[in-house]
């Protein structure tokens, strides 16, 4: 799976999705608005050609090592 299209913040959100926490808790953890979490999640689902937040969480869990290994240099938003 190609995670290179994701921004640094989207990678952070994707990794947190595997925890199964609600958007509100993820937002608090990252210090951003819940609405922003929803926007990042929608972008992740779209960029990775997934069907749902749940599927993104499963992908995050299965590919966690690959995702964590990404160069965390800032990426431009697409």
C-alpha positions in Angstrom: 0.0 0.0 0.0 1.3 3.4 -1.0 1.3 5.9 2.0 3.5 8.5 0.2 0.5 10.6 -0.7 -0.3 11.3 2.9 0.8 14.4 4.7 2.7 14.1 8.0 -0.4 15.0 10.0 -2.5 12.4 8.1 0.2 9.8 8.9 -0.1 10.7 12.6 -3.9 10.4 12.4 -3.7 7.1 10.5 -1.5 5.6 13.2 -3.9 6.8 15.9 -6.9 5.3 14.2 -5.6 1.9 15.0 -6.3 2.6 18.7 -10.0 2.6 18.1 -10.4 5.8 20.0 -13.2 8.3 19.2 -12.4 11.3 17.1 -12.8 13.6 20.2 -10.0 11.8 22.0 -7.7 11.7 18.9 -8.2 15.4 18.6 -7.4 16.1 22.2 -4.3 13.9 21.9 -3.0 15.9 18.9 -4.3 19.3 20.1 -6.5 19.9 17.1 -10.2 20.2 16.5 -12.4 17.1 16.2 -13.6 18.5 12.8 -10.0 18.5 11.7 -9.6 14.8 12.7 -12.7 14.1 10.5 -11.2 16.0 7.6 -7.9 14.2 7.9 -9.7 10.8 8.2 -11.8 11.6 5.1 -8.6 12.5 3.2 -6.9 9.3 4.3 -9.8 7.2 3.2 -9.9 8.9 -0.2 -6.1 8.9 -0.8 -5.7 5.2 0.2 -8.8 4.2 -1.8 -10.5 2.8 1.3 -14.2 2.6 2.1 -14.4 3.7 5.7 -12.7 4.9 8.8 -12.9 1.3 10.1 -11.0 0.0 7.1 -8.4 2.8 7.6 -8.0 1.6 11.2 -7.4 -1.9 10.1 -4.9 -0.8 7.5 -3.1 1.2 10.1 -2.9 -1.8 12.4 -1.7 -4.2 9.7 0.9 -1.8 8.2 1.9 0.1 11.4 5.6 -0.7 10.9 5.6 0.5 7.3 3.8 3.6 8.2 6.1 4.4 11.2 9.1 3.8 8.9 8.0 6.6 6.5 10.3 9.6 6.3 8.4 12.1 8.5 9.7 15.1 6.7 6.9 17.6 6.0 4.9 16.6 2.9 2.9 19.0 0.8 -0.9 18.8 1.0 -2.5 17.2 -2.1 
